[in-house]
Amino acid sequence: MLLAVKPQQMRAVAEALPGSLREQLIISIAAGVRTADLTRWLGGYARIVRVMPNTPALVLAGISALYAGPAVSSVERQSAETILAAVGPTLWVEREEHMDAVTAVSGSGPAYVFYFMEALQAAARELGLGADEARRLSLQTFVGASHLAESGDDPAILRARVTSKGGTTERALNCMEDAELKRKFIEAVKQAAQRSRELGDQIGNG
């Protein structure tokens, strides 16, 4: 049984289900809803897999993190993985608290990519390029860089290969380092994880 509703609606939905549950596996795609709370709302039913996908799943290019409660069998874990694999790769986490980090990194992650893509397009426009040129250049740059990253090399190595001493890329990266952009970005992701924990607390206590 797949439960994909807004987190704020999950309690009402779950509390209406206990009479119809027998041996079904529950797959929850409600962000922030912890398995302990969902089990409580389901009247003690604990065969639950919690999932955090991301929006690239809409084009079959997402990644889904899964967490299985202790009552879930290996066969049920495989069933859940097979379902989510239809929209992209899957990743199991063994500690449920890591789902907050997953939410911050990959759940919210596409928005970070779009944010930097917006900035790159804006810079292109300010440098005199047209809107279509700016969009095409920025989009393909992100796509191509992602493919290069799939080679297995560390991103730091790939970055260094593009950065010639005294060149244009070095000038840009020095500007970013002077603004402490990397440190601030890391802090922003940590804040997203903190907000995920807060939402989980609010939903569970609601």
N, C-alpha and C positions, 0 to 999 in steps of 0.2 A: 504494500500500500504506500503510495507516494503522497506525502503531505508537503505541498508547495504553496503556502499561503503567507501573507504578511505576518511577521513575528507577533504583532499585537493581536492578531486574530487566532493564533495557534491554540491558546488555552481553550477558547470556546469550541473550536473544532475538535480538539482532542477529548474534551470532557463529554462529547456526544458519541464517542466511538467505543468505549469499553464493552458494551453489550454485543457488538458485532465482531469483536476480535477473537480469533481462535489460535491459529498458528501463523498468521501473516507476519512478514517482515515489514517494519515501518521504516521508510526512508524519509528523513526530514530535510527539507531544503529551506528552512526558515532560519535566517541569520540570527545568531545570538541565542537561540533557544537550546538550552543544555539538556542533555539526555536525562539527567535526574529530574528536572522539572517536567519534561515531557512524560516520563514514566509516572510521575505523580498524577498528572492530569489524566493519564490513560488508566488510572486505577491500579497501578503497579505493573502494568505490562511493559516489559523491558527489552523486547527484541527490536532494537532501534539502531539504525545507522544514520549518523548525522553527516550531511554533505554541504560543502561550500564550493559551488561552481563559480565561474565568472562569465561576463557577458560575451566574450568571444565564442562561447558555446553556441551562440546564435548562428555562427558561420562554421560550426564544427571544428573550431580551433581553440576551444577553451581548455582549462585545466580544472579538475575537480579534486578537492581534498576530502577524504572520508575518515570518519572515526566510528568504530564499532564498539558498542557496549559489551560487557562481558557475557551477556546472555545470547549474543549473536554467534551462530555456528560458522565454521569455515565455508560451508556450502552457501550460506546466506551472504557472507562477505563477498564471495565470488559472484553471486547474483547481483548484488548492489554494484560491484565494479563493472560488470558487463553492461548494465543499464547506463551508467555514467560514461563508459568508454565510447558510447555512440556519439558523444559530442566533443571528444578530445581525450587527452591523456588523464590518468588518475594517479593520485598519490595518497597513501594511507599514513595517518599520524596515529601514534600509539597513546598519546596523552591528549585528553580532550582540551586542556587549557591551551594547547598549541593551535587550536582552531581560531583563537583571537589573532594570533600572528598571521595565520593563513588569510583571514579576512582582511587584515591590513595590507598584506603583501600582494596577494593575487586577486582577492575579491574586489578591493578598491584599486588594485594596480592599473587596470586599463584606463581609469580616469587620470592617473599620473602620466601615462604615456600620451594621452590626448592633450593634457595640459602642456607638456613639452612640445608636442607637435603644433599646438596653437602658437606657442612662443616662436618656434622656428619659422612658421609661416608669417607671423607678424614681422619678424626680422627681415625676411625676404621681401616683404612688401615695402618696408621702410628703406630697403636698399634699392628699390626701383623696379622689382619684378612684379609681374601681373599676378592676379589672384590665382588663375589656373596654373601658372608656372610655379608659384609658391606652394600650392597644394601638391602638385605632382612631385616636385623635388623633395619636399619633406616626407611625403608618404612613402616614396620608394626608398628614401634613405633609411627610414625606420624598418621597412620590410627587409632591405638588404642587410642592414646591420644585425637584425635578428637572425637571419640565415647564417651569417658569419659566426655569430655567437654559438650556434648549434654545432659548430666544428669541434667544440670541446675545450678550446683554449679559454683561459681565464679572461674575463672582460678587461682587466688591467693590462694584460699582454696585448689584446686587440687594440686598446686605446693607445698604447705606446707605439704600436706600429704605424698609426696614423699621425703621430705627433713628431714632426721634425724639429730639431733644435733651431730655435729662432724663427720658426715658421708661423703660418697663420693659425693652425690648430693650437699650438702652444700659447699664442697670444690670447685666444678665446678661453682656453682652460685656465690660464693664469688669472684671468678676470673672474672666472667662476670660483676659483680657490680663494681669491682675495675677498670675495663676498661670502665665503664659507658655505657655498651652496650645498656641497655634499653633506656637511654636518647638519644643516638645517633640513635637508631632505630626509635624512635618517631620523631626525627628531619628529618630523611630520608623520612618518610611518609608525613610529612608536606611539604617537598621539592617537592614530587611528586604531591601533591595537588596544590602547587604554579605553577608548570610546566603545569598542566592541565588548570589553569586559563590563563596562558600566551598563550598557544596554542589556547584557545578559542578566545582570543583577536586577535591573528594573523589571524586565519581563518575568523573571522567576519569582519576584516578590509581588507582582501585580495581582 
